């Protein structure tokens, strides 16, 4: 996944990285067919493809289906840059080893709504009992829809999941530019899962389906969406299958946004693999996405030095930091994109932030027990830290970004009573809730 603040050059980096991934694999395939062994060649599990625990393993492509580049921006110019026609929600071949999928959120929403509306219409038609509002909802034509915030983002990510688990692709590059706030975009499945189970918990869905057969299909449809939410959320944060490349501008704006972006990565537990400091914004107009170039160009820059200092602890933990300098020509064709030399690192299997949270017992037993949950968390402004609780989730707010962190089972019957930050890690202390703690 390639993401970053708007105007950072995300789409250029994603396209260049996908082109180089496809070329590298094609070169390796030719060498293999010629009887030449490549040292260090990775197997399918480390090639950048995604695998969801419990889902079909992503099998290596047997033909030309190697790398899939997915864009979620309806105004994306990636197809034009790659020299192909854009076909919404259809896979288009770019070269022997690269394919492009441009997702259209409105078309996905209309198709899904048509299916859901058919389920509602069928359920009401077979029942003598009419539930208030169901006929009205079922009667909304897909063409009448303008937007369903959150649902559209989920449908985009579900389509990405479907491609990732299809077994067709060796690796998938997801270009998150055009999704607005990329962190909020990737947070959508987790938030939607929480919302569904808050408004209509699973045990109530099962009971409703048993009591009213007309609701069985509706309940099953909601269950399927809820399951997909969990699958997609796990896939996004799985360090053995997903790798995040964060692109930020090497300018004043990028410096301001770097720590905030890293804090959101920590909070969501995303598998950060590399950070690209893009100097394209230096001397170009704001938001110009055409100027990125190969690593290592340009002289020493105090801004870049300061950003690398912020990333020093990440580098020591295996996160790679690359510098990109301004391209000498517009990035309007594959040959120029390839010359950027962008390398998208494969998944490392190392977790990050909340995905590596540790729970320990501080003291006591029974109701006198005290537990501590700890994970590495950046806090650009410690005063913005906020904690809350919603069911089995701990609601953590950092720098204005809120995310539901799923609590381990031992902490779900506890209350958070204290928290402190030691400059690197967030420590949260829990005590048993007498109302729900089992008595022995």
Order of alpha helices (4+ residues) and beta strands (2+ residues): beta-alpha-beta-alpha-beta-beta-alpha-alpha-alpha-beta-alpha-alpha-alpha-beta-alpha-beta-alpha-alpha-beta-alpha-beta-beta-beta-beta-beta-beta-beta
